[in-house]
Amino acid sequence: MVGRAPQEIDAIIRKSGDWRGETLSRVRGLVLGASPAVVEEVKWKKPSRPEGVPVWSLGGIVCTGEMLKSAVRLTFPKGAQMKDRKKLFNARLESTSVRAIDLHEGEKVPEAALKALLVEAVGLNVRGLRAVGEANGEEAVASKVTKGTAYPAARRRRDGRTGAPLDGYAGPAGSQQVPGGVVHELPADLCEGLVANPVALDAWVNITPLARNEFICWVEDAKQEMTRRRRIRRTQEELEEGQRRPCCWPGCRHRRRTGR
């Protein structure tokens, strides 16, 4: 679980005040029961929905949960790739990638079938993350995700170019620090964002120093605090999705200038 997300999801559930909140709460328990490493987040806050949308992730988004006017919708970004043996998907069927389940008032939540579907979704993400790591000669990217190991929150004592020490963190290679880049120091706020997200942290540890440097430079290049926070959040998301460089970033000009 990440930061304030569990409390924010609690508030979203309480806000409904009707059957939708109860249904979403039951579904949430099933999602968290699919793997001990599933991370809770709240994304896509906007004026029309300031509370945002509950999101459950592990190696990428497993599913999202929304309370619509007459249904509770679970959306699976990779649903089209799933077998769905019990035929639970009943919405977004026209999509080439996404599938969804609409649960209506009075309907019994098919807990056993839904949990099996959630386990399948987690497995699909983990296999994809492992494939990315193996393709780059880094089999450890998904090793701890497969075991369901979540990293504890870390107390940072210092930051440095070689990384930030973490109390109680043992990375894939037994490292005791979050590694940095080749030019930029690892900033404290980015380090905090990484250690709060076990999937992103595992991916970060296993990408190259040059790749880490690109993410750090991208964050440090932000001119406004809001932009910086958004880039840290996007760093987490892109690492979860298996990306190894910031999307649409021309590259670290500092490394080129110094020849490092």
KOLFISE-274501 format. One record per residue (C-alpha): residue number from 1; residue in three letters; x, y, z. Coordinates in steps of 0.5 Angstrom, whole numbers, plus 500, padded with zeros to 3 digits. Layout:
{num: NUM residuo: ALA xx: X yy: Y zz: Z}
...
! end
This chain:
{num: 1 residuo: MET xx: 500 yy: 500 zz: 500}
{num: 2 residuo: VAL xx: 503 yy: 507 zz: 498}
{num: 3 residuo: GLY xx: 502 yy: 513 zz: 503}
{num: 4 residuo: ARG xx: 495 yy: 516 zz: 504}
{num: 5 residuo: ALA xx: 492 yy: 511 zz: 499}
{num: 6 residuo: PRO xx: 489 yy: 506 zz: 503}
{num: 7 residuo: GLN xx: 485 yy: 512 zz: 507}
{num: 8 residuo: GLU xx: 483 yy: 516 zz: 501}
{num: 9 residuo: ILE xx: 480 yy: 509 zz: 499}
{num: 10 residuo: ASP xx: 477 yy: 509 zz: 505}
{num: 11 residuo: ALA xx: 474 yy: 516 zz: 504}
{num: 12 residuo: ILE xx: 471 yy: 514 zz: 497}
{num: 13 residuo: ILE xx: 468 yy: 508 zz: 500}
{num: 14 residuo: ARG xx: 464 yy: 512 zz: 506}
{num: 15 residuo: LYS xx: 462 yy: 517 zz: 501}
{num: 16 residuo: SER xx: 457 yy: 513 zz: 497}
{num: 17 residuo: GLY xx: 453 yy: 511 zz: 503}
{num: 18 residuo: ASP xx: 449 yy: 506 zz: 500}
{num: 19 residuo: TRP xx: 450 yy: 499 zz: 497}
{num: 20 residuo: ARG xx: 456 yy: 501 zz: 492}
{num: 21 residuo: GLY xx: 461 yy: 503 zz: 498}
{num: 22 residuo: GLU xx: 459 yy: 496 zz: 501}
{num: 23 residuo: THR xx: 460 yy: 492 zz: 494}
{num: 24 residuo: LEU xx: 467 yy: 496 zz: 493}
{num: 25 residuo: SER xx: 469 yy: 494 zz: 500}
{num: 26 residuo: ARG xx: 468 yy: 487 zz: 499}
{num: 27 residuo: VAL xx: 472 yy: 487 zz: 492}
{num: 28 residuo: ARG xx: 477 yy: 491 zz: 495}
{num: 29 residuo: GLY xx: 478 yy: 485 zz: 500}
{num: 30 residuo: LEU xx: 479 yy: 480 zz: 494}
{num: 31 residuo: VAL xx: 484 yy: 484 zz: 490}
{num: 32 residuo: LEU xx: 488 yy: 485 zz: 496}
{num: 33 residuo: GLY xx: 488 yy: 478 zz: 498}
{num: 34 residuo: ALA xx: 490 yy: 476 zz: 491}
{num: 35 residuo: SER xx: 497 yy: 477 zz: 493}
{num: 36 residuo: PRO xx: 501 yy: 480 zz: 499}
{num: 37 residuo: ALA xx: 505 yy: 485 zz: 494}
{num: 38 residuo: VAL xx: 499 yy: 489 zz: 491}
{num: 39 residuo: VAL xx: 499 yy: 496 zz: 492}
{num: 40 residuo: GLU xx: 494 yy: 501 zz: 493}
{num: 41 residuo: GLU xx: 493 yy: 507 zz: 490}
{num: 42 residuo: VAL xx: 489 yy: 513 zz: 488}
{num: 43 residuo: LYS xx: 489 yy: 516 zz: 481}
{num: 44 residuo: TRP xx: 486 yy: 521 zz: 476}
{num: 45 residuo: LYS xx: 484 yy: 526 zz: 480}
{num: 46 residuo: LYS xx: 480 yy: 532 zz: 477}
{num: 47 residuo: PRO xx: 475 yy: 537 zz: 478}
{num: 48 residuo: SER xx: 469 yy: 532 zz: 476}
{num: 49 residuo: ARG xx: 472 yy: 527 zz: 481}
{num: 50 residuo: PRO xx: 476 yy: 530 zz: 486}
{num: 51 residuo: GLU xx: 477 yy: 524 zz: 490}
{num: 52 residuo: GLY xx: 480 yy: 520 zz: 484}
{num: 53 residuo: VAL xx: 479 yy: 513 zz: 483}
{num: 54 residuo: PRO xx: 482 yy: 507 zz: 487}
{num: 55 residuo: VAL xx: 487 yy: 503 zz: 483}
{num: 56 residuo: TRP xx: 491 yy: 496 zz: 485}
{num: 57 residuo: SER xx: 497 yy: 495 zz: 482}
{num: 58 residuo: LEU xx: 503 yy: 490 zz: 482}
{num: 59 residuo: GLY xx: 508 yy: 490 zz: 476}
{num: 60 residuo: GLY xx: 503 yy: 495 zz: 473}
{num: 61 residuo: ILE xx: 495 yy: 496 zz: 474}
{num: 62 residuo: VAL xx: 491 yy: 490 zz: 476}
{num: 63 residuo: CYS xx: 485 yy: 493 zz: 476}
{num: 64 residuo: THR xx: 481 yy: 499 zz: 478}
{num: 65 residuo: GLY xx: 475 yy: 500 zz: 482}
{num: 66 residuo: GLU xx: 469 yy: 506 zz: 480}
{num: 67 residuo: MET xx: 462 yy: 507 zz: 483}
{num: 68 residuo: LEU xx: 458 yy: 509 zz: 477}
{num: 69 residuo: LYS xx: 451 yy: 511 zz: 478}
{num: 70 residuo: SER xx: 448 yy: 504 zz: 478}
{num: 71 residuo: ALA xx: 454 yy: 499 zz: 478}
{num: 72 residuo: VAL xx: 461 yy: 498 zz: 481}
{num: 73 residuo: ARG xx: 466 yy: 497 zz: 475}
{num: 74 residuo: LEU xx: 472 yy: 493 zz: 476}
{num: 75 residuo: THR xx: 476 yy: 495 zz: 470}
{num: 76 residuo: PHE xx: 482 yy: 490 zz: 468}
{num: 77 residuo: PRO xx: 487 yy: 494 zz: 463}
{num: 78 residuo: LYS xx: 489 yy: 487 zz: 460}
{num: 79 residuo: GLY xx: 483 yy: 484 zz: 461}
{num: 80 residuo: ALA xx: 483 yy: 482 zz: 453}
{num: 81 residuo: GLN xx: 489 yy: 477 zz: 454}
{num: 82 residuo: MET xx: 485 yy: 474 zz: 460}
{num: 83 residuo: LYS xx: 482 yy: 467 zz: 460}
{num: 84 residuo: ASP xx: 476 yy: 469 zz: 464}
{num: 85 residuo: ARG xx: 473 yy: 462 zz: 465}
{num: 86 residuo: LYS xx: 467 yy: 464 zz: 469}
{num: 87 residuo: LYS xx: 465 yy: 469 zz: 464}
{num: 88 residuo: LEU xx: 465 yy: 475 zz: 469}
{num: 89 residuo: PHE xx: 467 yy: 480 zz: 464}
{num: 90 residuo: ASN xx: 460 yy: 484 zz: 462}
{num: 91 residuo: ALA xx: 463 yy: 491 zz: 460}
{num: 92 residuo: ARG xx: 468 yy: 494 zz: 455}
{num: 93 residuo: LEU xx: 467 yy: 488 zz: 451}
{num: 94 residuo: GLU xx: 469 yy: 492 zz: 445}
{num: 95 residuo: SER xx: 476 yy: 494 zz: 447}
{num: 96 residuo: THR xx: 482 yy: 491 zz: 444}
{num: 97 residuo: SER xx: 485 yy: 491 zz: 451}
{num: 98 residuo: VAL xx: 481 yy: 493 zz: 456}
{num: 99 residuo: ARG xx: 475 yy: 489 zz: 460}
{num: 100 residuo: ALA xx: 471 yy: 490 zz: 465}
{num: 101 residuo: ILE xx: 466 yy: 487 zz: 470}
{num: 102 residuo: ASP xx: 459 yy: 491 zz: 472}
{num: 103 residuo: LEU xx: 456 yy: 489 zz: 479}
{num: 104 residuo: HIS xx: 449 yy: 492 zz: 480}
{num: 105 residuo: GLU xx: 445 yy: 492 zz: 486}
{num: 106 residuo: GLY xx: 442 yy: 486 zz: 489}
{num: 107 residuo: GLU xx: 447 yy: 482 zz: 485}
{num: 108 residuo: LYS xx: 451 yy: 477 zz: 489}
{num: 109 residuo: VAL xx: 459 yy: 478 zz: 488}
{num: 110 residuo: PRO xx: 462 yy: 472 zz: 485}
{num: 111 residuo: GLU xx: 468 yy: 472 zz: 490}
{num: 112 residuo: ALA xx: 471 yy: 465 zz: 488}
{num: 113 residuo: ALA xx: 471 yy: 466 zz: 481}
{num: 114 residuo: LEU xx: 473 yy: 474 zz: 482}
{num: 115 residuo: LYS xx: 479 yy: 472 zz: 486}
{num: 116 residuo: ALA xx: 481 yy: 467 zz: 481}
{num: 117 residuo: LEU xx: 481 yy: 472 zz: 476}
{num: 118 residuo: LEU xx: 485 yy: 477 zz: 480}
{num: 119 residuo: VAL xx: 490 yy: 472 zz: 481}
{num: 120 residuo: GLU xx: 490 yy: 471 zz: 474}
{num: 121 residuo: ALA xx: 491 yy: 479 zz: 473}
{num: 122 residuo: VAL xx: 497 yy: 479 zz: 478}
{num: 123 residuo: GLY xx: 500 yy: 473 zz: 474}
{num: 124 residuo: LEU xx: 500 yy: 476 zz: 467}
{num: 125 residuo: ASN xx: 503 yy: 483 zz: 470}
{num: 126 residuo: VAL xx: 508 yy: 479 zz: 474}
{num: 127 residuo: ARG xx: 510 yy: 475 zz: 468}
{num: 128 residuo: GLY xx: 511 yy: 481 zz: 463}
{num: 129 residuo: LEU xx: 515 yy: 484 zz: 468}
{num: 130 residuo: ARG xx: 520 yy: 478 zz: 469}
{num: 131 residuo: ALA xx: 520 yy: 478 zz: 461}
{num: 132 residuo: VAL xx: 522 yy: 485 zz: 461}
{num: 133 residuo: GLY xx: 528 yy: 483 zz: 466}
{num: 134 residuo: GLU xx: 530 yy: 477 zz: 462}
{num: 135 residuo: ALA xx: 530 yy: 480 zz: 456}
{num: 136 residuo: ASN xx: 535 yy: 485 zz: 459}
{num: 137 residuo: GLY xx: 539 yy: 480 zz: 462}
{num: 138 residuo: GLU xx: 536 yy: 482 zz: 469}
{num: 139 residuo: GLU xx: 532 yy: 476 zz: 472}
{num: 140 residuo: ALA xx: 532 yy: 479 zz: 479}
{num: 141 residuo: VAL xx: 527 yy: 485 zz: 476}
{num: 142 residuo: ALA xx: 521 yy: 481 zz: 478}
{num: 143 residuo: SER xx: 524 yy: 476 zz: 483}
{num: 144 residuo: LYS xx: 521 yy: 479 zz: 489}
{num: 145 residuo: VAL xx: 515 yy: 481 zz: 486}
{num: 146 residuo: THR xx: 514 yy: 473 zz: 485}
{num: 147 residuo: LYS xx: 515 yy: 472 zz: 492}
{num: 148 residuo: GLY xx: 510 yy: 477 zz: 494}
{num: 149 residuo: THR xx: 515 yy: 481 zz: 498}
{num: 150 residuo: ALA xx: 514 yy: 488 zz: 500}
{num: 151 residuo: TYR xx: 519 yy: 493 zz: 502}
{num: 152 residuo: PRO xx: 519 yy: 497 zz: 509}
{num: 153 residuo: ALA xx: 518 yy: 504 zz: 509}
{num: 154 residuo: ALA xx: 526 yy: 507 zz: 509}
{num: 155 residuo: ARG xx: 529 yy: 512 zz: 514}
{num: 156 residuo: ARG xx: 534 yy: 516 zz: 509}
{num: 157 residuo: ARG xx: 540 yy: 518 zz: 513}
{num: 158 residuo: ARG xx: 543 yy: 521 zz: 507}
{num: 159 residuo: ASP xx: 543 yy: 522 zz: 499}
{num: 160 residuo: GLY xx: 549 yy: 521 zz: 494}
{num: 161 residuo: ARG xx: 551 yy: 520 zz: 487}
{num: 162 residuo: THR xx: 551 yy: 512 zz: 489}
{num: 163 residuo: GLY xx: 545 yy: 512 zz: 492}
{num: 164 residuo: ALA xx: 541 yy: 513 zz: 499}
{num: 165 residuo: PRO xx: 542 yy: 508 zz: 505}
{num: 166 residuo: LEU xx: 535 yy: 505 zz: 507}
{num: 167 residuo: ASP xx: 534 yy: 501 zz: 514}
{num: 168 residuo: GLY xx: 531 yy: 494 zz: 513}
{num: 169 residuo: TYR xx: 532 yy: 494 zz: 505}
{num: 170 residuo: ALA xx: 535 yy: 488 zz: 502}
{num: 171 residuo: GLY xx: 535 yy: 489 zz: 494}
{num: 172 residuo: PRO xx: 535 yy: 483 zz: 489}
{num: 173 residuo: ALA xx: 543 yy: 483 zz: 490}
{num: 174 residuo: GLY xx: 543 yy: 484 zz: 497}
{num: 175 residuo: SER xx: 544 yy: 492 zz: 497}
{num: 176 residuo: GLN xx: 543 yy: 496 zz: 503}
{num: 177 residuo: GLN xx: 542 yy: 502 zz: 499}
{num: 178 residuo: VAL xx: 537 yy: 505 zz: 493}
{num: 179 residuo: PRO xx: 542 yy: 506 zz: 487}
{num: 180 residuo: GLY xx: 543 yy: 513 zz: 484}
{num: 181 residuo: GLY xx: 545 yy: 515 zz: 477}
{num: 182 residuo: VAL xx: 552 yy: 517 zz: 474}
{num: 183 residuo: VAL xx: 551 yy: 525 zz: 474}
{num: 184 residuo: HIS xx: 546 yy: 527 zz: 478}
{num: 185 residuo: GLU xx: 545 yy: 525 zz: 486}
{num: 186 residuo: LEU xx: 539 yy: 521 zz: 488}
{num: 187 residuo: PRO xx: 534 yy: 527 zz: 491}
{num: 188 residuo: ALA xx: 530 yy: 525 zz: 497}
{num: 189 residuo: ASP xx: 523 yy: 526 zz: 495}
{num: 190 residuo: LEU xx: 524 yy: 521 zz: 489}
{num: 191 residuo: CYS xx: 528 yy: 516 zz: 494}
{num: 192 residuo: GLU xx: 521 yy: 517 zz: 498}
{num: 193 residuo: GLY xx: 517 yy: 515 zz: 492}
{num: 194 residuo: LEU xx: 521 yy: 509 zz: 490}
{num: 195 residuo: VAL xx: 521 yy: 506 zz: 497}
{num: 196 residuo: ALA xx: 514 yy: 507 zz: 498}
{num: 197 residuo: ASN xx: 512 yy: 503 zz: 491}
{num: 198 residuo: PRO xx: 515 yy: 496 zz: 492}
{num: 199 residuo: VAL xx: 514 yy: 494 zz: 484}
{num: 200 residuo: ALA xx: 518 yy: 501 zz: 482}
{num: 201 residuo: LEU xx: 523 yy: 500 zz: 487}
{num: 202 residuo: ASP xx: 525 yy: 493 zz: 485}
{num: 203 residuo: ALA xx: 525 yy: 495 zz: 477}
{num: 204 residuo: TRP xx: 529 yy: 502 zz: 479}
{num: 205 residuo: VAL xx: 535 yy: 497 zz: 483}
{num: 206 residuo: ASN xx: 535 yy: 493 zz: 476}
{num: 207 residuo: ILE xx: 536 yy: 498 zz: 471}
{num: 208 residuo: THR xx: 542 yy: 501 zz: 469}
{num: 209 residuo: PRO xx: 546 yy: 507 zz: 472}
{num: 210 residuo: LEU xx: 545 yy: 511 zz: 466}
{num: 211 residuo: ALA xx: 537 yy: 509 zz: 466}
{num: 212 residuo: ARG xx: 537 yy: 511 zz: 473}
{num: 213 residuo: ASN xx: 540 yy: 518 zz: 471}
{num: 214 residuo: GLU xx: 535 yy: 519 zz: 466}
{num: 215 residuo: PHE xx: 529 yy: 519 zz: 471}
{num: 216 residuo: ILE xx: 533 yy: 523 zz: 476}
{num: 217 residuo: CYS xx: 535 yy: 529 zz: 471}
{num: 218 residuo: TRP xx: 528 yy: 529 zz: 468}
{num: 219 residuo: VAL xx: 525 yy: 530 zz: 475}
{num: 220 residuo: GLU xx: 530 yy: 535 zz: 477}
{num: 221 residuo: ASP xx: 529 yy: 539 zz: 471}
{num: 222 residuo: ALA xx: 522 yy: 540 zz: 473}
{num: 223 residuo: LYS xx: 521 yy: 548 zz: 474}
{num: 224 residuo: GLN xx: 515 yy: 548 zz: 479}
{num: 225 residuo: GLU xx: 514 yy: 544 zz: 485}
{num: 226 residuo: MET xx: 507 yy: 541 zz: 482}
{num: 227 residuo: THR xx: 511 yy: 539 zz: 476}
{num: 228 residuo: ARG xx: 516 yy: 535 zz: 480}
{num: 229 residuo: ARG xx: 511 yy: 531 zz: 484}
{num: 230 residuo: ARG xx: 508 yy: 529 zz: 478}
{num: 231 residuo: ARG xx: 514 yy: 527 zz: 475}
{num: 232 residuo: ILE xx: 516 yy: 523 zz: 481}
{num: 233 residuo: ARG xx: 509 yy: 520 zz: 480}
{num: 234 residuo: ARG xx: 510 yy: 518 zz: 473}
{num: 235 residuo: THR xx: 517 yy: 515 zz: 474}
{num: 236 residuo: GLN xx: 513 yy: 510 zz: 479}
{num: 237 residuo: GLU xx: 508 yy: 509 zz: 474}
{num: 238 residuo: GLU xx: 513 yy: 508 zz: 468}
{num: 239 residuo: LEU xx: 517 yy: 503 zz: 472}
{num: 240 residuo: GLU xx: 511 yy: 499 zz: 474}
{num: 241 residuo: GLU xx: 510 yy: 499 zz: 466}
{num: 242 residuo: GLY xx: 517 yy: 496 zz: 465}
{num: 243 residuo: GLN xx: 519 yy: 502 zz: 462}
{num: 244 residuo: ARG xx: 527 yy: 504 zz: 462}
{num: 245 residuo: ARG xx: 527 yy: 511 zz: 460}
{num: 246 residuo: PRO xx: 522 yy: 517 zz: 462}
{num: 247 residuo: CYS xx: 517 yy: 517 zz: 456}
{num: 248 residuo: CYS xx: 519 yy: 523 zz: 451}
{num: 249 residuo: TRP xx: 525 yy: 525 zz: 454}
{num: 250 residuo: PRO xx: 531 yy: 528 zz: 450}
{num: 251 residuo: GLY xx: 536 yy: 525 zz: 455}
{num: 252 residuo: CYS xx: 540 yy: 528 zz: 460}
{num: 253 residuo: ARG xx: 544 yy: 534 zz: 457}
{num: 254 residuo: HIS xx: 549 yy: 534 zz: 463}
{num: 255 residuo: ARG xx: 552 yy: 527 zz: 462}
{num: 256 residuo: ARG xx: 553 yy: 529 zz: 455}
{num: 257 residuo: ARG xx: 556 yy: 536 zz: 457}
{num: 258 residuo: THR xx: 561 yy: 533 zz: 462}
{num: 259 residuo: GLY xx: 562 yy: 527 zz: 458}
{num: 260 residuo: ARG xx: 560 yy: 522 zz: 463}
! end
